[in-house]
Amino acid sequence: MKIGNLMLIGLLGLFAQNEWQEWRSNINDRIAFDDKGVPTASLWQCGLLKQRMADLDEIRTQGSPMQRQDMVELRRYLDTQWLSQRCDSALEQG
């Protein structure tokens, strides 16, 4: 084996050992979450969903060629997503 390869393996071993020691020293710093319930969507995700709802309402008022039934189904889907992601509670906490 060449000397350069041995030096490279030695350096990689030192780096790996340092990372392992740092990981071991940080293992007691783990975060324990009290709430193990259903996760809520982030404010950003809820904001995007709210923007899509507003865009749909704007399209509806402009008299889009999109069929009314399709708009109703899309609005129902967006409302379902809003409820399933618990955006009301996310906005209250935010």
Residue pairs with C-beta under 8 A, 6 or more apart in sequence:
38 86
40 85
40 86
40 87
40 89
40 90
40 93
41 49
41 85
41 86
41 87
41 90
42 90
43 90
43 91
43 94
45 85
45 87
46 82
46 85
46 87
46 90
46 91
49 78
49 81
49 82
49 85
49 87
50 82
50 87
52 78
53 75
53 78
53 79
53 82
56 71
56 74
56 75
56 78
59 66
59 71
60 71
64 71
82 88
